[in-house]
Amino acid sequence: MRSNITALIVLSLVSAAAPAESMRCGSSLVDETTSAAMILKKCGEPQTKHVRTEDVYAPALQGGTRKNGTRTIEVWIYQRSSGSLPMAVTIIDGKVTRLERAS
């Protein structure tokens, strides 16, 4: 039990210490704390947008799960320059949640 708790603490520290991705748009730098509206303002429209809606489930009182609503997930792809990997901006329900290099 103690080793499980230690492992959880180490994993949480490692994930908290992991640097967040950022992306340069002209002279501006955007990251996961930048709002979707500000990313559009600084970087313009992405080259592609993928939008999907997912059901959200919550535990049911009688056990199992029940549908609790939906959420909208958008992935915006920016190709910054021909020599760099594209960047993917993930937005869930209007909030930027992740910036990462797209493959």
For each residue, the residues with C-beta under 8 A, 3 or more apart:
1: 4 5
2: 5 6
3: 6 7
4: 1 7 8
5: 1 2 8 9
6: 2 3 9 10
7: 3 4 10 11
8: 4 5 11 12
9: 5 6 12 13
10: 6 7 13 14
11: 7 8 14 15
12: 8 9 15 16
13: 9 10 16 17
14: 10 11 17 18
15: 11 12 18
16: 12 13
17: 13 14
18: 14 15
19:
20: 31 32 99
21: 31 32 87 98 99 100 101
22: 29 30 31 99
23: 29 30 31 43 78 80 87 89 99
24: 28 29 30 80
25: 28 29 30 39 42 43 44 78 80
26: 42 43
27:
28: 24 25 42 43
29: 22 23 24 25
30: 22 23 24 25 34 38 39 42 43 99
31: 20 21 22 23 34 99
32: 20 21 96 97 98 99
33: 96
34: 30 31 38 39 42 96
35: 38 39 96
36: 39 40 89 91 94 95 96
37: 40 41
38: 30 34 35 41 42
39: 25 30 34 35 36 42 43 76 89 96
40: 36 37 43 44 45
41: 37 38
42: 25 26 28 30 34 38 39
43: 23 25 26 28 30 39 40 46 78
44: 25 40
45: 40
46: 43 49 76 77 78 89
47: 77 78 79 86
48: 76 77
49: 46 74 75 76 77
50: 74 75 77
51: 72 73 74
52: 72 73
53: 70 71 72 73
54: 70 71 73
55: 67 69 70
56: 67 68 69 70 71
57: 65 66 67 68
58: 65 66 68
59: 63 64 65 66
60: 63 64 65 66
61:
62:
63: 59 60
64: 59 60
65: 57 58 59 60
66: 57 58 59 60
67: 55 56 57
68: 56 57 58
69: 55 56
70: 53 54 55 56
71: 53 54 56 92 93
72: 51 52 53 92 93 94
73: 51 52 53 54 90 91 92
74: 49 50 51 90 91 92
75: 49 50 88 89 90 91
76: 39 46 48 49 88 89 91
77: 46 47 48 49 50 86 87 88 89 102
78: 23 25 43 46 47 86 87 89
79: 47 82 84 86
80: 23 24 25 84 86 87
81: 84
82: 79
83:
84: 79 80 81
85: 101 102 103
86: 47 77 78 79 80 101 102
87: 21 23 77 78 80 99 100 101 102
88: 75 76 77 98 99 100 101 102
89: 23 36 39 46 75 76 77 78 96 98 99
90: 73 74 75 96 97 98 99 100
91: 36 73 74 75 76 94 95 96 97
92: 71 72 73 74 95 97
93: 71 72
94: 36 72 91
95: 36 91 92
96: 32 33 34 35 36 39 89 90 91 99
97: 32 90 91 92
98: 21 32 88 89 90
99: 20 21 22 23 30 31 32 87 88 89 90 96
100: 21 87 88 90
101: 21 85 86 87 88
102: 77 85 86 87 88
103: 85
